Structure formats: structure tokens, C-alpha cells
């Protein structure tokens, strides 16, 4: 069988999206070892509906089983909390690796992976496909030579939507900062790749939305994001030092462009490959053609800034949202208040050792358990439901709850 043997780690929605794309890359991919601890029957049923999979896909239940078959490359699309550990195992085994964003949840973990890849001479890339998105590069080419003074970015998602014919729900088991900030970092990096964004203020808003003010070189950036919006929104707006502005609304890619009040021609897609296919094909070409991974904009060594920004924003946001929740509760609010519940869920769910909810019922059940646990997590709370005990233990040990309790007692 010609082509690379690729290990795909993760059986969730994003892992299935990768599987669909890998099935299309038959000239590069000979075999896919799809690893998931759960879901074997469901994944095999999924593959039965995907053209081009045939006997090329093998579903396995462990990374060790995949490594025993000596993959040429690996793609990590597991839960965010597992990214760093899984990538480290692959790199120590000599496997070129693409890690979906985020690369890691801490800068120390990210640097360890970069150092490990460098020591062993193994390609390590990060799944930041916006860095190579043709419609974004087209937009910025229209603005070459114009100095930017103000950057506004919006990245809003509803809790649930239909994307490409598939129901997409926000994953509360990944912190919203770790899910969205790598995309915003990518956009900032495209505007100015000579400076790293420096967050100045982080403000919580209703329904768990967030606004971040940051410096980027001589420019000022405002980032607004959230996962409970009424509708999907993707927008970048640039104000220039010499006057004028440019805006790209790419809520529907490739988006609509306005420069100095004049509508511009949008990027024309060729209809052949989407951003993820371009990303995966590029990674696989680096492996099979022994190309220099360091020249890729998605090389992990060039993308540590995405982890640095997320870690800095997350630390500030935990404190700000805990303070906002404490203020609301002190004024007679309850844990079931839509804003308070959003702040609690967003900061506690990612700490739990639970699978990503697959259905709306599972999502609602997890949310209710966390809020029930939060209501009785104080020192005098009585635990009547054994399912709540591990959640309460996690809540009590969290920085968010410590700050929340401190705010209530102040």
C-alpha cells in the first residue's frame, strides 16, 4: 500500500473531521490508524459512510497499539488537556507530529515539546490553519504598506449550530480561552508577525463573553469572543495610522471585504480544498518529502506565542469571572443566573476528568451536575448525590472557587 501510515488520535467531532479529510488525501495517505479509547463501534459506522476509507482505516483503542504498527506521522486531535502528554509520547517514539490547537495548556509544556522535537530532529507542527488561510492572506495583501494603529477582532459562536451539515456544539470541557485564543493569536500574527500581543485588560461580559485589550507593537488590539452568542460571527477590522480602515467579515468564508468604505472583490475559492485539507497536506508533505519543518508558519517553535497569550488571558479571566460571579451572588443572585452559571461552567468543566458531551442531553446533564455541586461546595454543604462528590472536590481545589469564596467573604 503506497502513501504514509498516519496515526490519528481522537474520536470526537474534530477527530472525525480529520478522518474525513484524510480519506480525501489518498495520494499522500496509505493507511490511517484511528485511535480512540471509546467509540470503536460508532467510529466504524462513521467510516462506513465516508467514501474512500475502505480497508485504509483501522480503529484502535490505544496509542501503544498504533505505535506498534510504526506510523510515519501522527495527528493529535484528543481533548486539549491531553495534547502535551500525547505529543511527548509520539515525539519520544520518533513520530513527526501535528498537534491540533492548543499545542499545550502551559508555556512550560509547549517549550518542552519544542525542545524535545528539536533534540530529536522531528517535525512538530500546530493546527493553526488560519495562518495559511488564502482568504485572509488575500485581504492583507490589499493593505500592504499601510501601518495599523487599531485592530478589532470578533470571534463569536452560538452554543449549537449546523456546520457543513453536522451539528456543532461548543465543547465546555475545553476552556473557551484555549479553544478560541489560538485563532485570535493567528489573526494578530498575520497582521504583525514581528511582535507578540501583550494583554492589558481582560473583562468578563454576559453569558461568558470576554473582551481583551492588548498591545501589539505600536498598535492597540481589542479581542471579543464567546461561545453563547445568538449567531456565529467572525470579523477583523483594521484602522490605519494615516486614516482609513479595512474590514473583513468572514462569518461565511471567504468573507466580504471593505477598504476605506468601498466594497472589494472577495477571494475566489477554487472549490478543491478547504483550509484543513491544505494544512494536513502541507504537514504530510513535510514528512514524506523530508522538508524543513522550521520554514512552516505552523512550526511549533514559531507558535509558542499562541500558548503564551492563552495562558496569560486565562489566568486573568479566572480572577475576573470569579469576582463577577461573587459580586452577583452577593447581591442576591443564584448559581442558576445565566451569567453566573456561564462563568462557573466555563471555569469548572475543563478541570473535570470527563468526556466531551456528545449530545444536548449529555451536555445539559453535565451542566446541571456542576451547578448542583457548586451550590453545595461551601464548607457547610451536604452531599446527597454520590455523583457530585468528585465534582465538588475539584471545585473546592480550583483557583476559580478560591477566588469566588474570597469575594463572597470580603
Secondary structure, DSSP 8 states (H G I E B T S, - for coil): --SEEEEEE--SHHHHHHHHHHHH-TTTEEEEEEE-SS-HHHHHHHHHTSTT-TTSEEEES-HHHHHTT--SEEEE-S-GGGHHHHHHHHHHTT-EEEEES-S-SSHHHHHHHHHHHHHHT--EEEE-GGGG-HHHHHHHHTTTT--EEEEEEEEE--SEEEETTEEEE--TTS-HHHHHHHHHHHHHHHH-TTS--EEEEEEE-GGG-EEEEEEETTEEEEEEEES--SS-EEEEEEEETTS-EEEEE-SSTT-EEEETTEEE------SS--HHHHHHHHHHHHHHTT--GGGSTTBGGG-HHHHHHHHHHHHHHHHHHHHHHHHHHHTT--TTSHHHHHHHHHHHGGGS------SHHHHHHHHHHHHHHHHT-STT-----HHHHHHHHHHHHSHHHHHHHHHHH-
